[in-house]
Amino acid sequence: MNTVHQHTNQFSKTSGSQWHAEQQQLHIDLEPLLGLPTTLILSGWDIGIGWSTVIEGETTVYNDPFGASPFPIEFFGHELLKPWVATIPENIIALFKRYKGNTFGILMLVNRHSYLKELFEDHPALFWFAYTYAKDNHWQEQKFVACCKSKRSEILKVCGLPNTPSAVKLLQKIEANYFNRYTYDQIRELFGVEDYAVLNHRGSVPIRWVAVLKRFPALLYSPFVHNWQGDWTSEEYELLRDIARMVATHDDEDYLRWLNGCRDLETLKVQHDNLVNRMVEQNRKHSGYEILGNKTYPTPPLSGIEQIEPILNSHGLRDESEQQRHCVAAYHSEIVQGRYYVYRILEPERATLGVSVFKKKNGENSLRIDQLRGYKNQKVNEDTEKFVFGWFYNSEECSQISHFKKT
């Protein structure tokens, strides 16, 4: 079967198919691909969704809905499968386009059990989540069916999520282009956020918000997240991240009050600038900036050039933050730990560069350009961006270190 599955992505090259209407079976000839007599047989909705293979005269039937699929969801639109797909209800096919995984296994289940079909149609996210959990935990079909006949909150409990009506409601509000492994993991993260039920006031919750809410849980109560109808962009995320860092630098763990007045991106920027101004004023009042102390930073991974200077101590970081009127001083702790480095850009325009350091699984360092900003966090021009990225990727030192661009 594995050999068959590995070659289904080549259907369009050499395979032919034949639809047997009376038997509701689609026979796909894979001999040109495998080099031996092989037929993939798909049975239609009315006689029971299933698949089998005939290899050199030997038939193997695959009945396990949690086993491997004969082909990925992308092939449901393939011309070869058209007569077979036509037997499946259109609303079921439409749902499959979003709920990825072993789509064929889900199709088997909703075809075999009317109750599961109703659940999939009414709450596809719940059905899909339970199916993914069941597959991960090697359930048998009987156990999965029994679970899905429970109350919906009990289904969530079995899957390790809160067993509350608000959790069931919120799961139905999750918005994602595709429900795949990433979505599954993010949903688990979402229900790990305290007071997640606050989000139920919204019509939908984009899945890409989860990482932001996990990092900034105070946003749950902010008018910004109550009113925000778009998706988190890198600009919003950087503003939120910088606000959190600046507040933490001043030993104030509750930064919610800095977000309460934020109803849109513009007011978020204003609050960010207010914090920057507060930091600058404290710099002026406290010579040497007591919060940063007098620290010499670890040797930067890239030594710099005439136009790009590494900042080597806390006094330099303080000065850069004050001169450029931004919150780079909030990165002090990460720089001391060797997890972040800051560079002063002198040409083609005055700017500040932040470089993150990550540890890969093999223990080696990996570098990433985290941010490149001008005065008051303004976006730099194209010439500056090309110059800085060119230096980052092409320097002799950097060629010895794994690195990647921020996306």
N, C-alpha and C positions, 0 to 999 in steps of 0.2 A: 504494500500500500504506500509506503514512504516513497518508493520509486515513482509510483503513479503521481502522487501529490507534487513531487519535485518538478514534474514536467508539465503540469497543467497550465503553467504560465506561458507555455508555448503553443496553446491551442490554435492560435491564429496562423501558425506557420504551416503545419502539414495535416492536422487532424480534420476528419470529416465526421458528420453526425447524421443519424437517421431517427426520425420521430415515428413511433408506433402508436397511433392514436387509440386503437382498441385496447391495448395493454397499458396505455398511458406510461410509456417508457421511452426514454431518450437513450440511444446507444451511440457512444462516442468512440471512434476508432483511434487508439493510441499506438498502434503498431508502428507507424512511420516515425514516432518519437522514441519508442523504447527498443525497437529492433526485434520484437517478438510479438506474437499474436496477443493483443491486450485490448479489452473493451471495458469502458466505464459505463455503467448503467444507472440512470437516475429515474426514479419512479415519481409520478405526479401526485398532486394534492389529493385527488379523489380516491386514489387507491392506497394512499399513505406515503408520505415523503420518506424516501430512503435511498440508499445507494449501494452498489456492489461492483465488483470487478470480476472479469473473466480473463484469466491469464493462462494461455496455452491449454484452454479447455477446463481449467479448474476455477470454480466460482467461489468467491468469498463475499459474504454479506456483512455489512457494517451497521449494527443496530444501536451502538452506544452513543447517545446524544452528547456525551462529554468527551468522546474520543476525537481523533483528528478529523478535519473537514477535507473533502475531496478537492476543494478549491477555495480561494479567498472570496470575500464579499464583492470585490471589484469585478469578478467574472460574472456576476448576475446580469450584467448588461451585455455580455458577449453574444454575438449573433448566433453562435452554435447552440446556446442554451435557450433561445427565444421561445420555442414551442413548449419547453418544460416550465419555464418561468410563467408563461401565460396561464398555467393551471393554478397558480398561487394567487390568493386574494390581493388586490392592489394595495390595500391599506397595510397589509403585512409586509409586502415588498418595500413600501415607502419607509416603514419603521426600520427595516434592516439597513437602509442606507446610512443610518446614524448609529445604530447599536452594533458595534463591531465585536469581534471575538470569534468564537466558533459559530458563525451564523447558521451553518447547516444544522448544527446540533440544536440551536434554538428553534429552527424551523421544524425539526422532527418533533420537538416537544409540543409546540403550539398546534401542530397538526394532529397529534395523537390524543391530546387532552383538551376538551372544550373549555374547562375551567382555566387552564393555563393560557389559552388563546384570549379569553376575556381579560385576564390579568395583564397580559402583554399589551392588549389594545388600550386598556384603561390606565395602566400605570407602567409604561414600558421601562422606565428607569429603575423601578423597584424590581421588576422581573429580571432585567439584565444584571443588576447588582447581585441579586440572589443567585442567578445562574453562574456568574463569574466566581462568586464565593464557593459555590458547590463544586465547580470544576477544580478550583485550587485545592479543595480539601478532599478530592477523590470520592465524591458522593455517587451513589447509585441513583438511577432514575426514580425508583420508588420513594427514596428518602426526600428527593427534591420535590416531587409532587405532593407528598404529605406536608412538607414545610409550607408550600405555597397555598395550601388550603387553610392555613392558620390565619389569624387576624394579621393585617398588614404590619402593625407595630410589632407583633411577635416574629414576623419574618425578619424584620430589622434586628431584633434581639438575637436571633439565631446567627445572624451574620456579623454580630459584634458591634452593632450600632445602637444608639439609644432607642428604646422601645416606647416612644411617645407619639401621639398624633401629630405634634409639631414637627417631628423628624420625618414622618411620612409625607407631610405637606411640603416640607422644604426640599426633600429629595425630588419631588415632582416639579419643583421650580428651577432645578439645575438646568442651565443653558450651555450647551456645548455643540460644536459642529459635529463631533463624533464622540461616541462613548466607547473608549478604548481603555487600555491599561493605565494610561496617564490619568484619565478621568476617574477611574476607579480609585486610584491612590489619592487623588485630590479630594474626592468625596469623603474618604476616611479622615483626611486632614481637617476638612471642614467641620465634621462632627466632633473633632477634638478641640475646637474653639469654644471656650466658655460662652454661654448665652447665645449660641448659634441661632436659636429660635427667633431672635430679634429680626433676622433677615426675612422672616415670613411676611412682613408688611410689604415687601417688594413683589412685583409681578413675576420677576425672574432673577436668578443669581448666576451671572456668567462664571463658568468654571475657572477662568483665569484670575478671578478675584480671590480665590482661596489662598494662594500663596501670600498675597498682600494682607489679607485679614489675619492669617496666621502670624505674620511678622508684626502687624500693627493691630492687635485686637481692639484697641480703643476706637478704631474706626467703626465698629459695630454701632456705636452710639452717636456717631457724628452726623450732622446734617449733610455732610459731603457725600457719604455713602447712601444716605436716604434719598438724595435727589439725583445722584449721578446715574445717567442712563447709558453711558458709553462703556468702553472697555478701558482697563488700565493701560496707559501707554508708558513708555520708559520715562517720559517727563514727569507724569504724576508720581510714579513709583520713586523716582529719585528725590522729588520734593518731600514725600512722606518719609523716606529713609533719612534724609538730611535733618528733618524736623526731629525725628526720634533720636538721632545721634546728638544733636545739639542739646536737647533736653536732658539726655542721659549724662552728657558732659558736665552739666550743672547740677548733677545729683538730684534731679527732679524726675522721678519715674513716671509720674502721671502727666502725660502731655496731652490728655484729652482736652483740657481747657484751651490749648492752642488750636484745636481742631473744631471746637464748638461753633466758631464763627464762620467756618468754611462751608459755603454752599455750592461752589463751583471752582473751576481751575484758577480763575483770577484771584478769588479770595484766599485760596490755598497759597498762591504765590505771595500774597500780601503777608500772611502769617509767617511764611518762611522768611521773608525779608525782615519782619519784626524781630525774629529770633536772631538773625544775623546781626542786626543793629545792636541788640542786647549784648551779644558776644563782643562786638567791637568796642562798645562802651566799657565793658569790664576789662578789656585789654588796656584801655587807656587809664583806667582807675588803678589797676594793679600792675605795676611795672614788673616785667618778668612773667606775667600771667600765671598766678599761683596754681591754677587748676592744671596747667600743663607742666609746671615745674621747669627745671633746667635739664633737659634730657638730650643726650646724644643718641641718634637713631642708628639702628643696624645698617651696615653697608648695603646700599641699594644694589639690586641685581644688574641694573644698567647704569654705567657711570655718567652718562650724559655727554653732551657736546656743547659747543659755544652758545648755541641758541636754546639749549634745553639743559637746565641745571637741576640736579637732584637737591631736595631740601634735606639737610643732614641733621637738624636739631629742632627742638621745640620752639626756640626763639624764631627760627626761620619760618616755621609753620604758622606761628602767631602773626608774623609780619605779612606773610602771604595772604592769610585770611583777612587781615585789616586792609591791605592794599587793594585786594580784589573784591572786597565786600561780599564774601561768601563764607560758607561754613566748613571749609577744609580743615580747620582746627579741630573739628569734632572727630577727625580720623586719628587723633593722637594715639589712643590706646592700641589701635590696630597696627599703627606704624611701629610702636614700641615692641609689639609682639612679632614683628617681621611679616605681617599678613597684608601690609599695604604700604605703598610708597607714593610720594608726591613729588612732582617735578614742576619747576617754574619755567614756563615757556616765554621766551623773550622775543622771538621772531617766528613767523612773519607778523604776528600780532601778540600782544600780551595776553597770556592765558595760563591756566593751571591744568595739569594732567594728573589723574589718579590711576594707579596701576594696582590691581589686586593680585595676590599670590595664593595659589591653591596647591594642595598636596594631592597628587594623583595616587591611584591605588598602589602603584609600584614604588611610592615614596618620593618620586621626583617632583620638583616644583613645576608649576604651570602658571604662566602669566596671562593677564587679561587687561586690556584697556577698559577701565571702569567708567571714567568720565573725562571729558575734555571741555572745559568751560572758560568763558571770558569773564570780564568784569560783571559782577552781580549775576553770575550764572548764565550770562548770555551765550547763545550758540556762536561758535567760532566760524570764520568764513571757510570756504572750500579749500583755499590755498593752505591755510594753517592745518586743516585736517589732513590733507594729503602729505604735508611735510612731516607732521608728527607721526602719522601711521607709517610713513615710509621709513622714518628713523627706527621706529619700534620693531618693525618686521625685518629690516635689512642690516641692523647693526651686527657687528661680529659677535658681541656678547650675547645678543638675543638669539642668534642662530644656534647657540649651545643650550638654549632653554626652550622647553615646550611652551607654546603660547597660542592664544586664539583671540580673535576680536570679539568684543561684546556685541551681542545681537539685540 
